[in-house]
Amino acid sequence: MSSGGRGLLSASSRVLHRISARANSLHVGPGVKLKRCESQPLERVRVTVLHNGAKAKVIANLLSARGAEVTHFIKEGSKVPDVEGQGVFVNLDNPKSSRSELLASLKSTDVFVDSSTKGIGMAPNDIIKMCPRLIYTAVKEDSSPFSSMRALAYISSGLYHRENTTLGQVIELSDSTEALHRMKANQLDATEQAK
């Protein structure tokens, strides 16, 4: 039994080596040929990020790594994030012209990530009324480190929902959401321990 397992392991190692060695196509077995995917999952998705801290930078990096085209808006006095080659940067020095430039950008974007404390002077629902297909993501910088990954999941779900309904939505990542997730996890742990 164990020698068969070793033989299987070495056979699968050869398959893995063969898969990684091919450039244009993958051969999994006799008669099965898989094409290599050349595109990214968020390739045609346009993202506008209003920076105020590290959380938005992480979310922008995650979206950009999956092929999204990211435009960064940075508030006056903020440190420019280190995301070289990952989009266009606009410094918001003049509040009036910057706000109109940001609003104009939102009309042609798919996802808006807002991590500023004051936002852009409009309620998220008003922005959704102005841009009905927009996925508006409000991020609080003091939320847990895992909220960036959850943001990616929520944004992806929002894009899928919009694809089916043509409607955008507001996603809020806040401390209360974090607390609910922690409470649910603790409840599940307690249930498992009680068994």
C-alpha angles and dihedrals in degrees: 000000000000093000090053088052091052091048090051091049093052091046091051090047089056090049091050090049091049091048093051093045096058119086106190106026141015125230112204100168144325111323094001119110123170123196118229112246110238098183132076121237093242096036099132096033116115117209129191116197125194103203127212101142151347098297093066089046091055092048090048090050092050092050093044092050087058093053104268119147105236128200114192123208113194124196118235112276093018120127113253107246119242098246101125114185094012103108146305121317123212118185112215098220099139107049097203100048091036093055092050090047090050092048090049089051091052091059090066099035132093101204130030118195111195116188097159119114094225098034117203098306096269131095114249092243090054090053090050089052089053092045107025096183095051122118102215113198118190112197127190113209093217094059121110123289090249094060090086091062091044088050089056090051093046093046091049090049090047091052090049091049091049091050089058100037105022087230127123124212146199118253116192120193105194141154092258090058089049091050092051091051091049091048091051091048091049090048091052091048091050091049091051092048092050091058 
